[in-house]
Amino acid sequence: MASNTIAGYLARTLAAAGVERIWGVTGDSLNGLAYSLDEVGSIRWMHTRHEEAAAFAAGADAASSGRLAVCAAQLRSRQPASDQRPVRLPPQSSARAGHCGAYSFE
């Protein structure tokens, strides 16, 4: 059973909703969710190389399977620790681009 954390609650809720795959890039703010998904055991983490690709993959997964698909993206306003310049894009802009693109074909 997943731990009593927000990530654990989210993992159990997604499993109860029938989610089989979550598309995204692990790291930083998503590590807790990744560990909770491992504890739940019924949801596979589908690693992508970019958050925008994860959004498009989740949209394609939902369109082809007719089931709920999830894209997990990090909330951050700065680059990784090696480059602490502010990011000029709003947080989640790359994931939003994929999300909007997934609905443009409906």
Residue, then its C-alpha position, 0 to 999 in steps of 0.5 A: m500500500a502506498s504511503n500516507t502522503i499526497a503522492g501516495y493518495l494521488a497514486r491510489t486515486l489514479a489506480a482506482a480510476g483505472v489508470e494503467r500508464i503515466w507519461g512523464v520525466t521523473g525527477d525533482s518534484l515527481n520523485g515522490l509520485a514515482y515511488s508511490l506508483d511503485e508501491v501501488g504496483s498497478i500503474r506503469w511509469m512511461h519515461t519520455r525525454h521531454e515533458e511536451a512529448a509526455a503530453f502528446a504521448a498521454g493524449a495519443d494513449a487516451a485517443s487510441s485506447g479510450r481510457l484515461a491517460v495521465c501526463a506528469a510534469q514538474l512545477r518549476s520556475r528555474q533551470p536545474a541547479s547547474d544553471q540558476r538563471p530564471v526560465r523565461l517560459p511560464p511553468q508547465s508551458s511545454a506540457r500545456a503545448g502538448h495538452c492543447g495539441a492533443y485536443s486540436f484533433e477532436 
